[in-house]
Amino acid sequence: MHSTREPYYETPEKEQVRTSPAFVLGILSLVFLLISPQIISLVLGIIGLVIGARDRKRGDSCIRAEAGWTMSLIGVVLSSIMIFLVIAIIMVAMTAIMVSVI
C-alpha cells in the first residue's frame, strides 16, 4: 500500500529579530534627554542599565542589548550632568539675588 502523503520537509525557521528592552529604553533615554525634564531620562537610563546588565550576565550577546546598555549609560551620564548644571545655575542665581538684596 502506497502512501499518498507528501514527504515531510523541515523548513528553516526565520531568525527572529529580537529587540532588547535595554535598546528601547536607551533610545528613549536619549530622546527624553532633549525634549523633557532630565529626570525622566535619568530614570529610563537607569532602568535600561539594569536590564542591559541582566541581559549581559545571562549571556545574551545580542548586539542590540549591548547597544541598549551603551545608550542607557550615555543617557544616565548626560542627564546627570544636565541636572547638576541646572542645580548649579539655580544656586548661582539665588546667590546673586541674595547678594543684590543685601
C-alpha positions as a Markdown table, in Angstrom:
| # | Residue | x | y | z |
|---|---|---|---|---|
| 1 | Met | 0.0 | 0.0 | 0.0 |
| 2 | His | 1.5 | 3.3 | -1.1 |
| 3 | Ser | 1.2 | 6.4 | 1.0 |
| 4 | Thr | -0.2 | 9.4 | -0.8 |
| 5 | Arg | 1.1 | 11.9 | 1.8 |
| 6 | Glu | 3.6 | 14.4 | 0.7 |
| 7 | Pro | 7.1 | 14.0 | 2.1 |
| 8 | Tyr | 7.8 | 16.0 | 5.2 |
| 9 | Tyr | 10.5 | 18.6 | 4.8 |
| 10 | Glu | 11.7 | 20.8 | 7.6 |
| 11 | Thr | 11.7 | 24.4 | 6.6 |
| 12 | Pro | 14.3 | 26.5 | 8.3 |
| 13 | Glu | 12.6 | 29.0 | 10.7 |
| 14 | Lys | 13.2 | 32.6 | 10.1 |
| 15 | Glu | 15.5 | 34.2 | 12.5 |
| 16 | Gln | 13.6 | 36.3 | 14.9 |
| 17 | Val | 14.9 | 39.8 | 15.2 |
| 18 | Arg | 14.7 | 40.4 | 18.9 |
| 19 | Thr | 14.7 | 43.9 | 20.3 |
| 20 | Ser | 16.1 | 44.2 | 23.8 |
| 21 | Pro | 14.2 | 46.2 | 26.3 |
| 22 | Ala | 17.5 | 47.9 | 27.1 |
| 23 | Phe | 17.8 | 49.0 | 23.5 |
| 24 | Val | 14.3 | 50.6 | 23.6 |
| 25 | Leu | 15.0 | 52.3 | 27.0 |
| 26 | Gly | 18.4 | 53.5 | 25.8 |
| 27 | Ile | 16.8 | 55.2 | 22.8 |
| 28 | Leu | 14.0 | 56.7 | 25.0 |
| 29 | Ser | 16.6 | 57.9 | 27.5 |
| 30 | Leu | 18.4 | 59.9 | 24.8 |
| 31 | Val | 15.2 | 61.2 | 23.2 |
| 32 | Phe | 13.8 | 62.4 | 26.5 |
| 33 | Leu | 17.1 | 64.0 | 27.3 |
| 34 | Leu | 16.3 | 66.5 | 24.6 |
| 35 | Ile | 12.6 | 67.1 | 24.9 |
| 36 | Ser | 11.6 | 66.7 | 28.6 |
| 37 | Pro | 12.8 | 67.2 | 32.1 |
| 38 | Gln | 16.1 | 65.3 | 32.5 |
| 39 | Ile | 14.8 | 63.3 | 35.5 |
| 40 | Ile | 12.7 | 61.2 | 33.1 |
| 41 | Ser | 15.8 | 60.5 | 31.0 |
| 42 | Leu | 17.8 | 59.6 | 34.1 |
| 43 | Val | 15.1 | 57.1 | 35.3 |
| 44 | Leu | 14.8 | 55.5 | 31.9 |
| 45 | Gly | 18.6 | 55.2 | 31.6 |
| 46 | Ile | 19.0 | 53.6 | 35.0 |
| 47 | Ile | 16.2 | 51.0 | 34.2 |
| 48 | Gly | 17.9 | 50.4 | 30.8 |
| 49 | Leu | 21.3 | 49.9 | 32.5 |
| 50 | Val | 19.8 | 47.3 | 35.0 |
| 51 | Ile | 18.0 | 45.4 | 32.2 |
| 52 | Gly | 21.1 | 45.6 | 30.0 |
| 53 | Ala | 23.3 | 44.3 | 32.8 |
| 54 | Arg | 20.9 | 41.4 | 33.4 |
| 55 | Asp | 21.0 | 40.5 | 29.7 |
| 56 | Arg | 24.8 | 40.7 | 29.6 |
| 57 | Lys | 25.0 | 38.5 | 32.7 |
| 58 | Arg | 22.6 | 36.0 | 31.2 |
| 59 | Gly | 24.9 | 35.7 | 28.2 |
| 60 | Asp | 22.7 | 37.4 | 25.6 |
| 61 | Ser | 25.3 | 38.5 | 23.0 |
| 62 | Cys | 22.6 | 40.4 | 21.0 |
| 63 | Ile | 24.1 | 43.5 | 19.5 |
| 64 | Arg | 21.0 | 45.4 | 20.4 |
| 65 | Ala | 21.4 | 44.5 | 24.1 |
| 66 | Glu | 24.9 | 45.8 | 24.0 |
| 67 | Ala | 23.9 | 49.0 | 22.2 |
| 68 | Gly | 21.0 | 49.5 | 24.6 |
| 69 | Trp | 23.3 | 49.2 | 27.6 |
| 70 | Thr | 25.7 | 51.7 | 26.0 |
| 71 | Met | 22.9 | 54.2 | 25.1 |
| 72 | Ser | 21.5 | 53.9 | 28.6 |
| 73 | Leu | 24.9 | 54.6 | 30.1 |
| 74 | Ile | 25.2 | 57.7 | 27.8 |
| 75 | Gly | 21.7 | 58.8 | 28.8 |
| 76 | Val | 22.5 | 58.5 | 32.5 |
| 77 | Val | 25.7 | 60.4 | 32.3 |
| 78 | Leu | 24.4 | 63.2 | 30.2 |
| 79 | Ser | 21.2 | 63.6 | 32.2 |
| 80 | Ser | 23.2 | 63.6 | 35.4 |
| 81 | Ile | 25.5 | 66.4 | 34.0 |
| 82 | Met | 22.5 | 68.4 | 32.9 |
| 83 | Ile | 20.7 | 68.0 | 36.2 |
| 84 | Phe | 23.9 | 69.1 | 38.0 |
| 85 | Leu | 24.2 | 72.2 | 35.7 |
| 86 | Val | 20.6 | 73.2 | 36.3 |
| 87 | Ile | 21.0 | 72.9 | 40.0 |
| 88 | Ala | 24.3 | 74.9 | 39.8 |
| 89 | Ile | 22.7 | 77.7 | 37.7 |
| 90 | Ile | 19.8 | 77.9 | 40.1 |
| 91 | Met | 22.1 | 78.2 | 43.1 |
| 92 | Val | 24.2 | 80.9 | 41.4 |
| 93 | Ala | 21.1 | 82.8 | 40.5 |
| 94 | Met | 19.8 | 82.5 | 44.1 |
| 95 | Thr | 23.1 | 83.7 | 45.4 |
| 96 | Ala | 23.1 | 86.7 | 43.1 |
| 97 | Ile | 19.6 | 87.6 | 44.1 |
| 98 | Met | 20.5 | 87.3 | 47.8 |
| 99 | Val | 23.6 | 89.5 | 47.3 |
| 100 | Ser | 21.7 | 92.2 | 45.4 |
| 101 | Val | 19.0 | 92.3 | 48.1 |
| 102 | Ile | 21.5 | 92.8 | 51.0 |
